[in-house]
Amino acid sequence: MESSSLWGVLGQASNVAQLVPGGTMRDSFLVNGVAFKKTFSYAGFEQQPKKFLSPKILLLNIELELKSEKENAEIRLSDPLQYQSIVDAEWNIIYDKLDKCVKSGAKIVLSRLAIGDLATQYFADRDIFCAGRVAEEDLQRVAAATGGTVQTSVNNVIDEVLGTCEVFEERQVGNERFNIFSGCPSGQTATIVLRGGADQFIEEAERSLHDAIMIVRRALKNSTVVPGGGAIDMEISKYLRQHARTIAGKSQFFVNSFAKALEVIPRQLCDNAGFDATDVLNKLRQKHASGEGANFGVDINTGGIADSFANFVWEPAVVKINAINAATEAACLILSVDETVKNPKSESAQGDAAASAMAGRGGGAMRGRGGRGMRRR
């Protein structure tokens, strides 16, 4: 995807990840449009075309199948010939709907409700792709991306309510089949299809990818960024340690403790990457104390330190500010607790119950051993 299109996608935040077990993580791919799993299909689906170029797309919220009568339905006929007219009327209604769909010029018909076997075969004979029981969310995404409008009737379908895209295809991905709409003209939307050997790996990749996308999205909305990799945390820690030396009294210990707490971020990064946290933190302290290493943070590729800003490891400043504010407020809230109120009766009752239970188990065990090990007289 082009960078400008990617920025639009991130700005709109209309990204959806589809998880497909099997394959490797490198088999994952990005769709510049909408993709969703193939829905249930009836006989005749195999004869439908699986790829179109610049097709018209009709989106429906109606059923295209013959419906059975209600259990308590009753029709009184005075002439047996009237029964055939009723059957013919039902078929005429469904054929009229299908014929109007074909005359609209659409090559792809999607419906939130069922599209039966009759309609599936009817569309297949006319080189039209159809899919019924499409999820509401997927149908709305297709409508927003292709510029179409969901219709509750097939009467007077005009070109303005039809959507379009550059390419539509149904593709096999692992054990699943996907309907893919790419090159959509309206709105910036994208779908990421994630592959992996196990569900746990795919879910973890989805969480990591979601966090990364949200960080980039926040950076686009708030252009101020700071170096990541623990660089900004070490720089603030160095500043607080220097400021603590100018404070006389016990407050100096509080400021130093706050500065030490900020080193948790680079330390945790080292632990997660399997590096020696003590060695890396010593290097960071020395580099930041020299006055020339304000942008230096943990380099997880080499196990040392590197210029995070030059390596494009950035964090939105607003995210870091909110994190520090939230952590500070949480610490102040805990410190503001002077005393915890307990119910002595409740504690004593629980203690007695636990003691009696232990005594019961112990006594039973002793009796059991005594009964088995001693000769009866």
Disulfide bonds with the S-S distance in Angstrom:
none
